[in-house]
């Protein structure tokens, strides 16, 4: 078998422990998965003695050869030689790559586990045929991981390989990958100059009730574009002027489509969120039970996950809804309320990030810093859910851009000045009014507003989000200027009126309100 022409798309790593395999026969599971589309198999037996491992290796090799699929042995070069299979996979604490190559010969396939750029460079320079990058996420089969690197860590390694001229070295990622997150991980890990050649899975195949069907599904997912990635039907707006030109179209699309805004939020703001949605022309529903999302996601709307209340049941409901909306490609707006305030909330953020794709992440500075991961290195503690200004203007813009680039989505940092980015284009908005900070839930209902706009105008989520903020914040300015508004209490009903009036004026072709827009492109 030509080691330079191996298909790594679906890489099965075996696990014969009862917790994963159960009482089934490993050979039968492997053959079923290969029939379904598994393209390469690694025998990993951490506790078997040498004789048993060689015997199992020979049985599996007889199977994989029938399908022209390579079999590799984890760690054990001696077993690979005895079995006569196509190669080995070695870890950082195993035999040196050069020694393995010398023993196995020039035609053997040799892969190396890496979790850092430095490890990747050493393996590439040493002549590895492919790299197993990870661990992406923690998993019961990888309990001694040195590093959980996420999709962002995978992407950083891929880009470093390309920059160093090692783009020809194949790559797979491993760790917590399954049918639900495969496409998101592959999508978010893709670097500008290099992408993954495959995904390595354990439980997703070995523990699958039907390994053949599971393998077929994984292969199909790997070779297709995820539903949440939409191809633009027209050039996306890239300048402040081009976005401002889109404002009437986007506002009227919300009014015309009346998109569903499915809010998973706390009781404190549900009424306010529903009224805001109605004022801008959307159709609100407050539904915190994740089971409902599997029906609601089919109605063409968007989901708002507002992390106001965090408890185990609530988190599981968020994940169910996230999975449902991702499955049909409908937008998800994530508001990590008070994300840095407690250990529980920081843990919830990590869980949500690792379980689904978030089209929009919206939060104040402290919340966005938490999502980015900066609290792992700093002692700064967010105070409740209030906004906390710590960074300079240029740093805020760069933080938003970097997070959007990492997550491949749109990020909004709210405050006296708002910053938005999709990783390529970054804007600031200087609209709004101080009353917005004096009313509970205005940040939450901004998420509701954004959800309606991106649902109605999904092919340019950045432009839709900018227009949503302009509509929201100019309405706040207009409300605050009214004679009948004496403070936060009288501001709220006036604000709802102005949201509605802006929509009505836009429908009448009266765009005078847009003259108040203070939108600047930063990059």
C-alpha positions as CSV (number, residue, x, y, z in Angstrom):
1,X,0.0,0.0,0.0
2,X,1.3,3.4,-1.0
3,X,1.8,5.4,2.2
4,X,1.5,8.6,0.3
5,X,-2.0,7.8,-0.9
6,X,-3.9,6.9,2.3
7,X,-7.5,8.1,2.9
8,X,-7.7,9.3,6.5
9,X,-11.3,10.6,6.4
10,X,-12.7,8.2,9.0
11,X,-10.0,6.8,11.3
12,X,-11.2,4.1,13.7
13,X,-9.2,3.6,16.9
14,X,-10.3,0.4,18.6
15,X,-11.2,0.0,22.3
16,X,-12.0,-3.4,23.6
17,X,-12.9,-2.4,27.2
18,X,-16.4,-3.5,28.3
19,X,-17.4,0.1,28.9
20,X,-17.0,0.9,25.2
21,X,-17.2,-2.4,23.3
22,X,-19.7,-4.1,25.6
23,X,-20.0,-7.9,25.0
24,X,-19.6,-7.7,21.2
25,X,-16.8,-9.1,19.1
26,X,-14.2,-6.5,18.1
27,X,-13.6,-8.1,14.8
28,X,-17.3,-8.0,13.9
29,X,-17.4,-4.3,14.9
30,X,-14.4,-3.4,12.9
31,X,-15.6,-5.2,9.8
32,X,-19.0,-3.6,10.0
33,X,-17.4,-0.1,10.3
34,X,-15.0,-0.8,7.4
35,X,-18.0,-1.9,5.3
36,X,-19.7,1.4,6.1
37,X,-16.8,3.6,5.1
38,X,-14.1,3.6,7.7
39,X,-10.9,4.3,5.8
40,X,-8.1,3.4,8.2
41,X,-8.0,1.4,11.5
42,X,-5.7,1.5,14.5
43,X,-5.6,-1.4,17.0
44,X,-5.1,0.1,20.4
45,X,-4.8,-2.3,23.3
46,X,-3.2,-0.8,26.4
47,X,-3.6,-3.8,28.7
48,X,-3.3,-6.9,26.5
49,X,-0.2,-9.0,26.6
50,X,1.9,-9.3,23.4
51,X,0.7,-12.6,22.3
52,X,-3.0,-11.7,22.5
53,X,-2.3,-8.4,20.8
54,X,-0.5,-10.1,17.9
55,X,-3.4,-12.6,17.6
56,X,-6.0,-9.8,17.5
57,X,-3.8,-7.8,15.1
58,X,-3.7,-10.7,12.6
59,X,-7.5,-11.2,12.8
60,X,-8.1,-7.5,12.1
61,X,-5.5,-7.4,9.4
62,X,-7.2,-10.2,7.5
63,X,-10.4,-8.1,7.6
64,X,-8.9,-4.8,6.6
65,X,-7.0,-6.3,3.7
66,X,-10.2,-7.5,2.2
67,X,-11.3,-3.8,1.9
68,X,-7.9,-2.4,1.1
69,X,-7.9,-0.4,4.3
70,X,-4.6,0.0,6.2
71,X,-4.2,-1.3,9.8
72,X,-1.9,0.4,12.2
73,X,-0.8,-0.7,15.7
74,X,-0.8,1.7,18.5
75,X,2.7,2.1,20.2
76,X,3.9,-1.4,19.5
77,X,6.4,-1.6,16.6
78,X,7.2,-5.2,17.6
79,X,3.5,-6.2,17.2
80,X,3.2,-4.4,13.9
81,X,6.2,-6.4,12.6
82,X,4.7,-9.6,13.8
83,X,1.3,-8.9,12.3
84,X,2.8,-7.6,9.0
85,X,0.4,-4.7,8.9
86,X,0.8,-1.3,7.3
87,X,2.3,0.7,10.1
88,X,2.1,2.2,13.6
89,X,0.9,5.2,15.5
90,X,3.3,6.4,18.2
91,X,2.8,8.9,21.1
92,X,5.1,11.4,22.6
93,X,6.2,9.0,25.3
94,X,6.7,6.0,22.9
95,X,9.5,4.9,20.6
96,X,11.3,7.7,18.7
97,X,10.0,8.2,15.1
98,X,13.4,7.6,13.6
99,X,13.8,4.3,15.4
100,X,10.3,3.2,14.3
101,X,11.1,4.1,10.7
102,X,14.4,2.2,10.8
103,X,12.7,-0.9,12.1
104,X,9.6,-0.8,9.9
105,X,11.2,0.4,6.7
106,X,10.5,3.2,4.2
107,X,7.0,1.9,3.1
108,X,5.4,1.8,6.6
109,X,2.8,4.3,7.6
110,X,3.9,6.1,10.8
111,X,1.7,8.6,12.6
112,X,2.5,10.6,15.6
113,X,0.4,12.2,18.4
114,X,0.9,15.9,18.8
115,X,-0.8,18.5,21.0
116,X,1.5,21.5,20.4
117,X,3.1,23.3,17.5
118,X,6.6,22.3,18.7
119,X,5.6,18.6,18.8
120,X,4.1,18.9,15.3
121,X,7.3,20.5,13.9
122,X,9.5,17.8,15.3
123,X,7.2,15.0,14.0
124,X,7.0,16.6,10.5
125,X,10.8,17.1,10.4
126,X,11.3,13.5,11.4
127,X,9.2,12.3,8.5
128,X,5.8,11.4,10.0
129,X,3.3,10.4,7.4
130,X,0.4,11.9,9.4
131,X,-0.2,13.6,12.7
132,X,-2.9,12.8,15.2
133,X,-3.7,16.2,16.7
134,X,-5.4,16.5,20.0
135,X,-6.9,16.0,22.4
136,X,-9.7,18.2,21.0
137,X,-12.1,17.5,23.9
138,X,-11.8,15.3,27.0
139,X,-13.2,11.8,26.6
140,X,-13.4,8.6,28.7
141,X,-11.0,6.8,26.4
142,X,-8.3,9.6,26.8
143,X,-8.0,10.0,30.5
144,X,-4.3,10.8,30.7
145,X,-4.3,13.8,28.3
146,X,-1.7,16.4,28.7
147,X,-3.6,19.0,26.8
148,X,-7.1,19.7,25.8
149,X,-6.6,22.0,22.8
150,X,-10.0,22.5,21.3
151,X,-10.7,23.2,17.6
152,X,-8.6,26.4,18.0
153,X,-5.5,24.5,19.0
154,X,-5.9,22.2,16.1
155,X,-6.2,25.1,13.7
156,X,-3.1,26.8,15.2
157,X,-1.1,23.6,14.5
158,X,-2.4,23.2,11.0
159,X,-1.5,26.8,10.1
160,X,2.0,26.4,11.7
161,X,2.5,23.2,9.5
162,X,1.5,25.1,6.4
163,X,3.8,28.1,7.3
164,X,6.7,25.7,7.8
165,X,6.2,24.0,4.5
166,X,4.6,20.8,5.9
167,X,1.2,21.2,4.3
168,X,1.8,17.8,2.6
169,X,1.8,15.9,5.9
170,X,-1.6,14.5,6.5
171,X,-3.6,15.2,9.7
172,X,-6.5,13.9,11.8
173,X,-7.8,15.2,15.0
174,X,-8.9,13.0,17.9
175,X,-10.8,13.5,21.2
176,X,-14.5,13.6,21.8
177,X,-15.5,13.6,18.1
178,X,-18.8,12.2,17.2
179,X,-21.6,12.6,14.6
180,X,-23.0,15.6,16.4
181,X,-19.8,17.7,16.5
182,X,-17.7,16.4,13.6
183,X,-18.7,19.0,11.1
184,X,-18.3,21.9,13.5
185,X,-14.8,20.7,14.6
186,X,-13.6,20.2,11.1
187,X,-15.1,23.6,10.1
188,X,-13.7,25.6,13.0
189,X,-10.3,23.9,12.9
190,X,-9.7,24.7,9.3
191,X,-6.7,27.1,8.9
192,X,-6.4,29.5,6.0
193,X,-3.8,27.3,4.4
194,X,-4.5,23.8,5.6
195,X,-7.4,21.7,6.7
196,X,-7.8,18.3,8.4
197,X,-7.6,15.1,6.3
198,X,-9.8,13.1,8.6
199,X,-11.1,12.6,12.1
200,X,-10.2,9.8,14.5
201,X,-13.0,8.3,16.5
202,X,-13.4,5.6,19.2
203,X,-16.8,5.5,20.9
204,X,-18.6,6.9,17.9
205,X,-17.9,3.6,16.1
206,X,-16.9,1.0,18.6
207,X,-19.9,1.8,20.9
208,X,-22.3,2.4,18.0
209,X,-25.4,0.1,17.9
210,X,-24.8,-0.2,14.1
211,X,-21.1,0.5,13.3
212,X,-21.7,0.1,9.6
213,X,-24.4,2.8,9.5
214,X,-22.4,5.0,11.9
215,X,-19.3,4.8,9.7
216,X,-21.3,5.7,6.6
217,X,-22.8,8.6,8.4
218,X,-19.4,9.9,9.7
219,X,-17.9,9.7,6.2
220,X,-20.9,11.6,4.7
221,X,-20.6,14.3,7.3
222,X,-16.8,14.6,6.8
223,X,-17.3,15.0,3.1
224,X,-20.1,17.5,3.2
225,X,-20.5,21.1,4.3
226,X,-22.2,21.7,7.6
227,X,-25.8,23.1,7.5
228,X,-24.9,26.2,9.5
229,X,-22.4,27.3,6.8
230,X,-24.4,29.3,4.2
231,X,-23.0,30.3,0.9
232,X,-23.5,34.0,0.1
233,X,-26.0,34.6,-2.7
234,X,-24.5,38.0,-3.2
235,X,-21.3,39.8,-2.1
236,X,-21.2,40.5,1.6
237,X,-21.1,44.1,2.8
238,X,-17.6,45.0,3.8
239,X,-17.7,48.7,4.5
240,X,-19.8,50.9,6.8
241,X,-21.4,52.6,3.8
242,X,-22.3,49.3,2.2
243,X,-23.9,48.0,5.4
244,X,-25.9,51.3,5.8
245,X,-27.2,50.8,2.3
246,X,-28.5,47.4,3.4
247,X,-30.4,48.8,6.4
248,X,-33.8,49.2,4.7
249,X,-33.7,45.8,3.1
250,X,-32.7,44.0,6.3
251,X,-35.3,45.8,8.5
252,X,-38.0,45.1,6.0
253,X,-37.0,41.4,5.7
254,X,-37.6,41.1,9.5
255,X,-41.1,42.7,9.0
256,X,-41.9,40.5,6.0
257,X,-40.7,37.2,7.3
258,X,-41.7,37.6,10.9
259,X,-39.0,35.1,12.0
260,X,-39.4,33.1,15.1
261,X,-37.2,34.2,17.9
262,X,-36.9,31.2,20.3
263,X,-35.7,32.5,23.6
264,X,-34.2,30.3,26.3
265,X,-34.0,32.9,29.0
266,X,-34.8,33.6,32.6
267,X,-38.2,34.7,33.9
268,X,-37.0,38.2,34.7
269,X,-36.7,39.2,31.0
270,X,-39.2,37.0,29.2
271,X,-41.9,39.5,29.0
272,X,-39.5,42.3,27.9
273,X,-37.9,40.0,25.3
274,X,-41.3,39.1,23.8
275,X,-42.4,42.7,23.5
276,X,-39.2,43.7,21.9
277,X,-39.5,40.9,19.4
278,X,-43.1,42.0,18.5
279,X,-42.0,45.6,18.2
280,X,-39.4,44.8,15.6
281,X,-41.7,42.5,13.7
282,X,-40.5,39.1,14.9
283,X,-42.5,36.2,16.4
284,X,-41.3,35.4,19.9
285,X,-41.6,32.2,21.9
286,X,-40.2,31.6,25.4
287,X,-39.4,27.9,25.6
288,X,-36.8,26.6,28.0
289,X,-37.4,22.9,27.5
290,X,-34.8,21.7,25.0
291,X,-37.1,19.0,23.7
292,X,-39.3,21.6,22.1
293,X,-36.4,22.8,20.0
294,X,-36.5,19.8,17.7
295,X,-39.8,21.1,16.4
296,X,-39.2,24.8,16.7
297,X,-36.0,24.7,14.8
298,X,-37.9,23.7,11.7
299,X,-39.8,27.0,11.6
300,X,-37.1,29.1,10.0
301,X,-36.2,31.2,13.1
302,X,-33.3,31.5,15.4
303,X,-32.4,30.4,18.9
304,X,-31.3,32.7,21.8
305,X,-29.4,30.9,24.6
306,X,-29.4,33.4,27.4
307,X,-27.3,32.0,30.2
308,X,-29.0,34.0,32.9
309,X,-29.8,30.9,35.1
310,X,-27.3,28.1,35.2
311,X,-28.2,24.7,36.7
312,X,-27.6,21.1,35.4
313,X,-31.1,20.7,33.9
314,X,-31.0,24.1,32.3
315,X,-27.6,23.4,30.7
316,X,-28.8,20.1,29.3
317,X,-31.8,21.9,27.8
318,X,-29.4,24.5,26.2
319,X,-27.4,21.7,24.6
320,X,-30.5,19.9,23.3
321,X,-31.7,23.1,21.7
322,X,-28.2,23.9,20.3
323,X,-28.0,20.5,18.7
324,X,-31.5,20.9,17.2
325,X,-30.8,24.3,15.6
326,X,-27.3,23.3,14.4
327,X,-28.8,20.2,12.7
328,X,-31.0,22.4,10.4
329,X,-28.5,25.2,10.0
330,X,-30.7,27.9,11.8
331,X,-28.8,30.6,13.7
332,X,-27.9,30.5,17.3
333,X,-27.3,33.6,19.4
334,X,-25.4,32.9,22.6
335,X,-25.4,35.4,25.5
336,X,-23.0,34.2,28.2
337,X,-24.5,36.2,31.0
338,X,-22.1,36.7,33.9
339,X,-19.8,34.1,32.4
340,X,-16.8,35.0,34.5
341,X,-18.5,35.5,37.8
342,X,-18.4,31.9,39.1
343,X,-16.6,28.6,38.5
344,X,-20.0,27.1,37.6
345,X,-20.6,29.7,34.9
346,X,-17.1,29.4,33.4
347,X,-17.6,25.6,33.2
348,X,-21.0,26.1,31.5
349,X,-19.4,28.3,28.9
350,X,-16.8,25.7,28.1
351,X,-19.5,23.0,27.8
352,X,-21.6,25.1,25.5
353,X,-18.7,26.0,23.3
354,X,-17.7,22.4,23.0
355,X,-21.1,21.1,22.1
356,X,-22.3,23.2,19.2
357,X,-21.8,26.0,16.7
358,X,-22.7,29.5,17.9
359,X,-23.5,31.9,15.0
360,X,-23.4,35.0,17.2
361,X,-21.7,35.4,20.6
362,X,-22.8,38.6,22.4
363,X,-21.7,39.9,25.7
364,X,-20.1,42.7,27.6
365,X,-16.3,42.9,27.9
366,X,-16.0,40.6,30.9
367,X,-18.2,38.0,29.3
368,X,-16.3,38.1,26.0
369,X,-13.0,37.8,27.8
370,X,-14.3,34.7,29.6
371,X,-15.4,33.1,26.3
372,X,-12.0,33.8,24.8
373,X,-10.4,32.0,27.7
374,X,-8.4,34.8,29.2
375,X,-9.5,33.9,32.7
376,X,-7.4,30.8,32.6
377,X,-4.3,33.0,32.7
378,X,-5.6,36.0,34.8
379,X,-7.0,36.5,38.2
380,X,-9.6,39.1,37.1
381,X,-13.0,38.2,38.4
382,X,-16.1,39.5,36.8
383,X,-18.6,41.2,39.1
384,X,-22.1,39.8,38.6
385,X,-23.5,40.6,35.1
386,X,-22.5,44.2,34.9
387,X,-20.1,45.3,32.2
388,X,-16.5,45.9,33.3
389,X,-14.1,48.0,31.3
390,X,-10.6,46.8,31.5
391,X,-9.1,46.9,28.0
392,X,-8.1,49.8,25.8
393,X,-10.2,50.5,22.7
394,X,-7.8,48.9,20.3
395,X,-7.5,45.8,22.6
396,X,-11.3,45.4,22.7
397,X,-11.5,45.5,18.9
398,X,-8.7,43.0,18.6
399,X,-10.2,40.7,21.2
400,X,-13.5,40.6,19.3
401,X,-11.7,40.0,16.0
402,X,-9.6,37.2,17.5
403,X,-12.6,35.4,19.1
404,X,-14.6,35.7,15.9
405,X,-11.7,34.4,13.9
406,X,-11.3,31.4,16.3
407,X,-14.9,30.5,16.4
408,X,-15.6,31.4,12.8
409,X,-18.7,33.4,13.7
410,X,-19.8,36.9,14.6
411,X,-18.8,38.3,18.0
412,X,-20.4,41.4,19.6
413,X,-18.9,43.2,22.6
414,X,-21.4,45.6,24.1
415,X,-20.7,48.7,26.2
416,X,-20.5,52.4,25.8
417,X,-19.0,51.6,22.5
418,X,-20.0,48.4,20.8
419,X,-17.5,46.3,18.8
420,X,-18.5,43.6,16.2
421,X,-16.4,41.3,14.0
422,X,-16.6,38.2,11.9
423,X,-12.8,37.8,12.1
424,X,-12.2,39.6,8.8
425,X,-14.1,42.8,9.2
426,X,-14.4,44.7,12.5
427,X,-16.8,47.6,13.2
428,X,-17.6,49.9,16.1
429,X,-20.9,51.5,16.9
430,X,-21.2,54.6,19.0
431,X,-25.0,54.7,19.4
432,X,-27.1,53.9,22.4
433,X,-28.0,55.6,25.6
434,X,-27.1,55.3,29.3
435,X,-30.7,54.3,30.1
436,X,-30.0,50.9,28.5
437,X,-27.7,50.1,31.4
438,X,-30.2,51.1,34.0
439,X,-32.9,48.6,33.0
440,X,-32.6,44.9,33.7
441,X,-32.6,42.7,30.6
442,X,-31.7,45.2,27.9
443,X,-28.6,43.2,27.0
444,X,-30.7,40.1,26.9
445,X,-33.3,41.6,24.6
446,X,-30.6,42.8,22.3
447,X,-29.9,39.1,21.8
448,X,-33.5,38.7,20.9
449,X,-33.3,41.5,18.4
450,X,-30.1,40.1,16.8
451,X,-31.7,36.7,16.5
452,X,-34.6,38.0,14.5
453,X,-32.3,39.9,12.1
454,X,-29.9,37.0,11.4
455,X,-32.9,34.7,11.0
456,X,-34.4,37.0,8.4
457,X,-31.1,37.8,6.7
458,X,-28.9,34.8,7.2
459,X,-26.6,35.1,4.2
460,X,-24.7,38.1,5.8
461,X,-24.8,37.6,9.5
462,X,-22.4,40.4,10.2
463,X,-24.4,42.9,8.3
464,X,-27.6,41.7,9.9
465,X,-26.1,42.0,13.4
466,X,-24.9,45.5,12.7
467,X,-28.3,46.6,11.4
468,X,-29.9,45.0,14.5
469,X,-27.7,47.0,16.8
470,X,-28.4,50.2,14.9
471,X,-32.1,49.7,15.0
472,X,-32.0,48.8,18.8
473,X,-29.7,51.6,19.9
474,X,-31.0,54.4,17.7
475,X,-34.5,53.5,19.1
476,X,-33.0,53.9,22.6
477,X,-31.6,57.3,21.7
478,X,-34.9,58.5,20.3
479,X,-36.8,57.2,23.3
480,X,-34.5,58.9,25.8
481,X,-35.0,62.3,24.0
482,X,-38.8,62.2,24.3
483,X,-40.4,64.7,26.7
484,X,-42.5,62.0,28.3
485,X,-39.4,60.0,29.4
486,X,-38.2,61.1,32.8
487,X,-35.9,58.1,33.6
488,X,-35.5,54.3,33.3
489,X,-39.1,53.6,34.3
490,X,-40.7,55.7,31.5
491,X,-37.9,54.8,29.1
492,X,-39.0,51.2,28.6
493,X,-42.4,51.8,27.0
494,X,-41.0,54.6,25.0
495,X,-38.2,52.4,23.8
496,X,-40.7,49.7,22.6
497,X,-42.6,52.5,20.8
498,X,-39.5,53.7,19.0
499,X,-38.5,50.2,18.0
500,X,-41.9,49.9,16.4
501,X,-41.8,53.4,14.8
502,X,-38.4,52.8,13.2
503,X,-39.8,49.6,11.6
504,X,-42.9,51.5,10.4
505,X,-40.9,54.5,9.1
506,X,-38.6,52.1,7.2
507,X,-41.6,50.5,5.6
508,X,-42.8,53.9,4.5
509,X,-39.4,54.7,3.0
510,X,-38.6,57.3,5.7
511,X,-35.0,56.7,6.5
512,X,-34.3,59.9,8.5
513,X,-33.6,57.9,11.6
514,X,-30.6,56.3,10.0
515,X,-28.8,59.7,9.9
516,X,-28.1,59.1,13.6
517,X,-26.1,56.0,12.8
518,X,-22.5,56.1,14.1
519,X,-20.9,53.2,12.4
520,X,-17.1,52.9,11.8
521,X,-15.1,50.2,10.2
522,X,-11.9,49.4,12.1
523,X,-10.4,46.7,10.0
